[in-house]
């Protein structure tokens, strides 16, 4: 039983669960007034998030115990599911906030582009693991998987969801770089990818998208329209100070800060819990990301290593973009904060992904524990043999003395 316990990586288990529970509390605090004004109970969004949290915990536990190596055999089915779901969004999706990214299932809305993040990581990790023997061959090893990546990115961009497309593109670059391809090949891919994304952005440019850039970098030029959201975020962050106003006591969520329970949840945390709350959230996510990279370095299985790198990069990149948006360092793109923001699909994918990371960690820890036992057993056997030799030698000496 003790040896089984040693295989669990508690640094990867507790932080995401604590953040998910913390997120439910903050979502209730951020949404209770607006939910009531919309004609719903004050706990409306909290209850919906709790339901998704229950589903996410099931996915988390399943991923913790399901051998991650089997995903390597399922990548074709995973990619087929991702493409079909994104095509389904294009045909039957619902438009929310000028983006056709959701499929409505009963009282819930599902965002298939969230599944692309973990699904594409699994696909790229599996493909580049199988191509290690000729990884330096650009046209044979590197290029073919990029066709699938471009198809997925194209389907996401046309929704349009530039924020998610940027995250998926960044994660893909990290996994491809970690697979061992030549630096010049990676540089070429990054230049081409960024060029295509910029061209698409200009092709699909609208006044609303331009306002996101002006609102991010010149918010006070148009404080009532393009800069409104960021200015309200600034006020929330500045008001919180060191320890905040207390949970439930924030002012900006009372109709001033839009999307307070999702995109701007960290601004609410800053206002109600201060710098202490912000450091707590960032610290928990940092533990997950750094521990994930550490597990990736220790994993001897190439697929497991690339998978751990991709998942860790996913959390790190998404957190950076979300925090950059609320602080004015990046344009507002509607990217949620992992584990904390309101959003069922995001929470489900995040918990499942960290469950996969835990499963990789369990295999790494099991191998380490097994080797420690093997070494201990070997040393014990050597000691026993030496004791036997010493005993025989002593008996012979005693016999000679008696003679």
C-alpha positions as CSV (number, residue, x, y, z in Angstrom):
1,X,0.0,0.0,0.0
2,X,2.9,2.4,0.8
3,X,4.5,1.7,-2.5
4,X,1.2,2.5,-4.4
5,X,1.0,5.7,-2.5
6,X,4.5,6.6,-3.6
7,X,3.4,6.6,-7.3
8,X,1.0,9.5,-6.8
9,X,2.3,13.0,-7.4
10,X,0.5,15.1,-4.9
11,X,2.0,18.3,-6.3
12,X,0.1,17.6,-9.5
13,X,-3.1,16.3,-7.8
14,X,-4.0,19.0,-5.2
15,X,-3.3,22.4,-6.9
16,X,-5.8,21.8,-9.8
17,X,-8.5,20.5,-7.4
18,X,-8.0,23.4,-5.0
19,X,-8.1,25.9,-7.9
20,X,-11.3,24.3,-9.3
21,X,-13.0,24.6,-5.9
22,X,-11.7,28.1,-5.5
23,X,-13.0,29.0,-8.9
24,X,-16.5,27.9,-8.0
25,X,-16.5,30.2,-5.0
26,X,-15.2,33.2,-7.1
27,X,-17.7,32.5,-9.9
28,X,-20.5,32.7,-7.4
29,X,-19.1,36.0,-6.0
30,X,-18.6,37.5,-9.5
31,X,-21.9,36.4,-11.0
32,X,-24.5,36.5,-8.2
33,X,-25.7,40.1,-8.9
34,X,-25.7,39.9,-12.7
35,X,-27.4,36.5,-12.5
36,X,-30.2,38.0,-10.4
37,X,-30.6,40.9,-12.7
38,X,-30.9,38.5,-15.6
39,X,-33.9,36.9,-13.9
40,X,-32.0,33.8,-12.6
41,X,-31.2,32.8,-9.0
42,X,-28.0,34.3,-7.6
43,X,-26.4,30.9,-7.6
44,X,-27.3,30.1,-11.2
45,X,-23.8,30.1,-12.7
46,X,-22.2,28.5,-9.7
47,X,-24.6,25.5,-10.0
48,X,-23.8,25.1,-13.7
49,X,-20.1,25.2,-12.9
50,X,-20.5,22.7,-10.1
51,X,-22.2,20.3,-12.6
52,X,-19.2,20.7,-15.0
53,X,-16.9,20.3,-12.0
54,X,-18.5,16.9,-11.2
55,X,-18.0,15.8,-14.8
56,X,-14.5,17.1,-14.8
57,X,-13.6,15.2,-11.6
58,X,-14.9,12.0,-13.4
59,X,-12.6,12.8,-16.3
60,X,-9.7,13.6,-14.0
61,X,-10.0,10.3,-12.1
62,X,-10.4,8.4,-15.4
63,X,-7.3,10.1,-16.9
64,X,-5.3,9.4,-13.6
65,X,-5.7,5.7,-13.9
66,X,-6.1,5.1,-17.7
67,X,-2.6,4.2,-19.1
68,X,-1.6,7.3,-21.1
69,X,0.2,5.0,-23.7
70,X,-3.1,3.9,-25.1
71,X,-3.8,7.5,-26.4
72,X,-0.9,6.9,-28.8
73,X,-3.1,4.2,-30.5
74,X,-6.2,6.4,-30.6
75,X,-4.9,9.5,-32.3
76,X,-6.6,8.8,-35.6
77,X,-10.0,8.6,-33.9
78,X,-9.2,11.7,-31.8
79,X,-8.3,13.8,-34.9
80,X,-11.4,12.5,-36.7
81,X,-13.6,13.5,-33.7
82,X,-12.0,17.0,-33.5
83,X,-12.5,17.7,-37.2
84,X,-16.1,16.5,-37.2
85,X,-16.9,18.5,-34.1
86,X,-15.5,21.7,-35.6
87,X,-17.4,21.1,-38.8
88,X,-20.5,20.6,-36.7
89,X,-19.9,24.0,-35.1
90,X,-19.5,25.6,-38.5
91,X,-22.9,24.0,-39.6
92,X,-25.0,24.1,-36.4
93,X,-23.1,26.2,-33.9
94,X,-24.5,29.1,-32.0
95,X,-23.0,32.6,-32.1
96,X,-22.1,34.1,-28.8
97,X,-20.1,37.4,-28.5
98,X,-19.6,37.6,-32.3
99,X,-18.1,34.1,-32.4
100,X,-19.8,30.9,-33.7
101,X,-17.9,28.6,-31.4
102,X,-20.6,26.7,-29.3
103,X,-22.9,23.8,-29.8
104,X,-25.9,23.9,-27.5
105,X,-26.8,20.6,-25.8
106,X,-29.9,21.1,-23.6
107,X,-29.2,23.8,-21.0
108,X,-25.4,23.6,-21.6
109,X,-23.1,25.0,-24.3
110,X,-20.1,23.1,-25.4
111,X,-17.0,24.6,-27.1
112,X,-15.3,22.0,-29.3
113,X,-12.3,24.2,-29.9
114,X,-11.3,23.5,-26.3
115,X,-10.9,19.8,-27.1
116,X,-8.5,20.7,-29.9
117,X,-5.9,21.8,-27.3
118,X,-5.4,18.4,-25.7
119,X,-6.4,16.4,-28.8
120,X,-3.7,18.0,-31.0
121,X,-1.1,17.6,-28.3
122,X,-1.8,13.8,-28.2
123,X,-1.7,13.6,-32.0
124,X,1.6,15.5,-32.4
125,X,3.2,13.7,-29.5
126,X,2.3,10.3,-31.1
127,X,3.3,11.2,-34.7
128,X,6.6,12.7,-33.8
129,X,7.4,9.8,-31.5
130,X,6.9,7.4,-34.4
131,X,9.1,9.6,-36.7
132,X,12.1,9.8,-34.4
133,X,14.3,7.8,-36.7
134,X,14.1,10.3,-39.5
135,X,13.0,13.4,-37.6
136,X,15.6,15.6,-39.4
137,X,13.8,14.9,-42.7
138,X,11.5,18.0,-43.1
139,X,9.3,16.7,-45.9
140,X,8.9,13.2,-44.6
141,X,8.7,13.7,-40.8
142,X,7.9,17.3,-40.0
143,X,5.5,18.4,-42.8
144,X,2.7,15.8,-42.9
145,X,1.4,16.3,-39.4
146,X,1.3,20.1,-40.1
147,X,-1.4,19.5,-42.7
148,X,-3.7,18.2,-39.9
149,X,-2.7,21.1,-37.7
150,X,-3.4,23.7,-40.4
151,X,-6.9,22.2,-41.0
152,X,-7.8,22.4,-37.3
153,X,-6.4,26.0,-37.1
154,X,-8.4,27.0,-40.2
155,X,-11.6,25.6,-38.7
156,X,-11.0,27.5,-35.5
157,X,-10.1,30.8,-37.2
158,X,-13.2,30.9,-39.3
159,X,-15.5,30.8,-36.3
160,X,-13.7,33.3,-35.7
161,X,-11.7,32.5,-32.5
162,X,-8.3,34.1,-32.9
163,X,-7.4,33.6,-29.2
164,X,-7.9,29.9,-29.2
165,X,-6.2,29.6,-32.6
166,X,-3.2,31.4,-31.2
167,X,-3.0,29.1,-28.1
168,X,-3.3,26.0,-30.3
169,X,-0.6,27.3,-32.7
170,X,1.7,28.1,-29.7
171,X,1.2,24.7,-28.1
172,X,1.9,23.0,-31.5
173,X,5.2,24.9,-31.8
174,X,6.3,23.8,-28.3
175,X,5.6,20.1,-29.0
176,X,7.2,20.2,-32.4
177,X,10.3,22.0,-31.1
178,X,10.6,19.4,-28.2
179,X,10.3,16.5,-30.7
180,X,13.9,17.2,-31.8
181,X,13.5,18.8,-35.2
182,X,16.2,21.1,-36.5
183,X,16.0,24.7,-35.3
184,X,16.0,26.1,-38.8
185,X,12.9,24.0,-39.6
186,X,11.1,25.3,-36.5
187,X,12.0,28.9,-37.3
188,X,10.7,28.5,-40.8
189,X,7.4,27.0,-39.5
190,X,7.0,29.8,-36.9
191,X,7.5,32.5,-39.6
192,X,5.1,30.9,-42.0
193,X,2.5,30.3,-39.2
194,X,2.6,33.8,-37.9
195,X,2.4,35.2,-41.4
196,X,-0.7,33.2,-42.1
197,X,-2.3,34.2,-38.8
198,X,-1.6,37.8,-39.4
199,X,-2.9,37.7,-43.0
200,X,-6.1,35.9,-41.8
201,X,-6.5,38.5,-39.1
202,X,-6.3,41.3,-41.6
203,X,-8.6,39.5,-44.0
204,X,-11.2,39.0,-41.3
205,X,-10.5,42.4,-39.7
206,X,-13.5,44.3,-38.3
207,X,-14.0,47.4,-36.3
208,X,-14.6,45.2,-33.2
209,X,-11.2,43.5,-33.6
210,X,-9.4,46.8,-34.2
211,X,-11.0,48.2,-31.0
212,X,-9.5,45.3,-29.0
213,X,-6.0,46.5,-29.9
214,X,-6.8,50.2,-29.3
215,X,-8.5,49.3,-26.1
216,X,-5.5,47.3,-24.9
217,X,-2.8,49.8,-25.7
218,X,-4.6,53.1,-25.6
219,X,-7.6,52.5,-23.3
220,X,-8.0,56.1,-22.2
221,X,-8.4,57.5,-25.7
222,X,-11.8,55.9,-25.8
223,X,-12.7,55.1,-22.1
224,X,-16.4,54.6,-22.7
225,X,-16.1,52.0,-25.6
226,X,-12.9,50.3,-26.6
227,X,-11.0,51.0,-23.4
228,X,-13.9,50.5,-21.0
229,X,-13.2,46.8,-20.1
230,X,-9.5,47.3,-19.4
231,X,-10.1,50.5,-17.4
232,X,-12.6,48.7,-15.2
233,X,-10.1,45.9,-14.8
234,X,-7.4,48.4,-13.7
235,X,-9.8,49.8,-11.1
236,X,-10.6,46.4,-9.7
237,X,-6.9,45.5,-9.5
238,X,-5.9,48.8,-7.9
239,X,-8.8,48.7,-5.4
240,X,-7.8,45.3,-4.0
241,X,-4.4,46.3,-2.6
242,X,-2.6,43.7,-0.6
243,X,-5.4,41.7,1.0
244,X,-8.5,42.9,-0.9
245,X,-12.0,44.0,0.1
246,X,-13.1,40.5,1.1
247,X,-15.0,37.8,-0.9
248,X,-18.3,39.1,-2.1
249,X,-17.4,42.7,-1.3
250,X,-16.1,43.7,-4.7
251,X,-17.7,46.7,-6.6
252,X,-16.6,46.3,-10.2
253,X,-18.5,43.1,-10.7
254,X,-21.8,45.0,-10.1
255,X,-22.3,45.7,-13.8
256,X,-19.1,47.7,-14.4
257,X,-16.8,44.8,-15.3
258,X,-18.3,42.7,-18.1
259,X,-17.6,38.9,-18.2
260,X,-16.4,39.2,-14.6
261,X,-17.0,35.5,-14.0
262,X,-15.0,34.3,-17.0
263,X,-12.4,36.4,-18.9
264,X,-11.9,38.9,-16.0
265,X,-12.2,36.5,-13.1
266,X,-8.6,37.4,-12.0
267,X,-9.6,41.1,-11.7
268,X,-12.3,40.1,-9.3
269,X,-9.8,37.9,-7.4
270,X,-7.5,41.0,-7.2
271,X,-10.2,43.2,-6.0
272,X,-11.6,40.9,-3.3
273,X,-8.5,39.0,-2.2
274,X,-5.8,41.4,-3.2
275,X,-2.2,40.6,-4.2
276,X,-2.3,37.6,-1.8
277,X,-5.2,36.0,-3.8
278,X,-3.4,36.7,-7.1
279,X,-0.2,35.2,-5.9
280,X,-2.1,32.1,-4.7
281,X,-3.7,31.5,-8.0
282,X,-0.6,32.1,-10.1
283,X,1.5,30.0,-7.6
284,X,-0.9,27.0,-8.0
285,X,-0.8,27.2,-11.8
286,X,3.0,27.7,-11.7
287,X,3.4,24.5,-9.6
288,X,1.3,22.5,-12.2
289,X,3.3,23.9,-15.1
290,X,6.8,23.5,-13.6
291,X,6.0,20.1,-12.2
292,X,4.7,19.0,-15.6
293,X,8.0,20.0,-17.3
294,X,9.9,18.2,-14.5
295,X,7.9,15.0,-15.1
296,X,8.5,15.4,-18.9
297,X,12.3,15.5,-18.3
298,X,12.2,12.4,-16.1
299,X,9.9,10.4,-18.4
300,X,11.9,7.9,-20.5
301,X,9.0,7.3,-22.9
302,X,9.2,9.8,-25.7
303,X,5.4,9.9,-26.2
304,X,4.9,10.5,-22.5
305,X,7.5,13.2,-22.4
306,X,6.1,15.1,-25.4
307,X,2.6,14.7,-24.0
308,X,3.6,16.2,-20.6
309,X,5.4,19.1,-22.3
310,X,2.4,19.9,-24.4
311,X,0.0,19.8,-21.5
312,X,2.2,21.9,-19.3
313,X,2.7,24.4,-22.2
314,X,-1.1,24.6,-22.7
315,X,-1.7,25.7,-19.1
316,X,1.3,28.1,-19.1
317,X,0.4,29.8,-22.5
318,X,-3.3,30.1,-21.6
319,X,-2.6,31.6,-18.2
320,X,-0.2,34.1,-19.8
321,X,-2.7,35.2,-22.4
322,X,-5.5,35.6,-19.8
323,X,-3.3,37.6,-17.4
324,X,-1.9,39.7,-20.3
325,X,-5.5,40.7,-21.3
326,X,-6.6,41.9,-17.9
327,X,-3.4,43.8,-17.3
328,X,-3.3,45.5,-20.8
329,X,-0.2,43.7,-22.0
330,X,-2.2,41.8,-24.6
331,X,-5.5,42.4,-26.5
332,X,-8.6,40.9,-24.9
333,X,-9.3,37.7,-26.8
334,X,-11.8,35.9,-24.5
335,X,-9.3,33.3,-23.2
336,X,-10.4,31.8,-19.8
337,X,-8.1,31.3,-16.9
338,X,-7.5,27.5,-16.4
339,X,-9.5,25.9,-13.6
340,X,-10.8,29.2,-12.3
341,X,-12.9,31.0,-15.0
342,X,-16.5,30.2,-15.7
343,X,-16.8,27.8,-18.6
344,X,-17.7,24.1,-18.5
345,X,-15.8,22.8,-21.5
346,X,-12.6,24.6,-20.4
347,X,-12.9,23.2,-16.9
348,X,-13.6,19.7,-18.2
349,X,-10.6,19.8,-20.6
350,X,-8.3,21.3,-17.9
351,X,-9.1,18.6,-15.3
352,X,-8.9,15.8,-17.9
353,X,-5.5,17.1,-19.1
354,X,-4.0,17.4,-15.7
355,X,-5.3,13.9,-15.0
356,X,-3.3,12.7,-18.0
357,X,-0.3,14.5,-16.6
358,X,-0.8,12.8,-13.3
359,X,-0.9,9.4,-15.0
360,X,2.4,10.1,-16.7
361,X,3.8,11.1,-13.3
362,X,2.5,7.9,-11.7
363,X,4.4,5.9,-14.4
364,X,7.6,7.9,-13.8
365,X,7.3,7.6,-10.0
366,X,6.5,3.8,-10.3
367,X,9.7,3.3,-12.4
368,X,11.7,5.2,-9.9
369,X,10.2,3.3,-6.9
370,X,10.8,0.0,-8.7
371,X,14.4,0.8,-9.3
372,X,14.9,1.9,-5.7
373,X,13.4,-1.5,-4.5
374,X,15.6,-3.3,-7.1
375,X,18.7,-1.5,-5.9
376,X,17.8,-2.1,-2.2
377,X,17.1,-5.8,-2.9
378,X,20.4,-6.2,-4.8
379,X,22.3,-4.5,-2.0
380,X,20.6,-6.7,0.6
381,X,21.5,-9.9,-1.4
382,X,25.1,-8.8,-1.6
383,X,25.1,-8.1,2.2
384,X,23.6,-11.5,2.9
385,X,26.2,-13.2,0.7
386,X,29.0,-11.4,2.5
387,X,27.6,-12.4,5.9
388,X,27.5,-16.0,4.7
389,X,31.1,-15.9,3.5
390,X,32.2,-14.2,6.8
391,X,30.4,-16.9,8.8
392,X,32.0,-19.7,6.8
393,X,35.4,-18.0,7.1
394,X,35.0,-17.5,10.9
395,X,33.9,-21.1,11.4
396,X,37.0,-22.3,9.6
397,X,39.2,-20.0,11.7
398,X,37.6,-21.4,14.9
399,X,38.1,-24.9,13.7
400,X,41.8,-24.3,13.0
401,X,42.4,-22.7,16.4
402,X,40.7,-25.6,18.2
403,X,43.1,-27.9,16.2
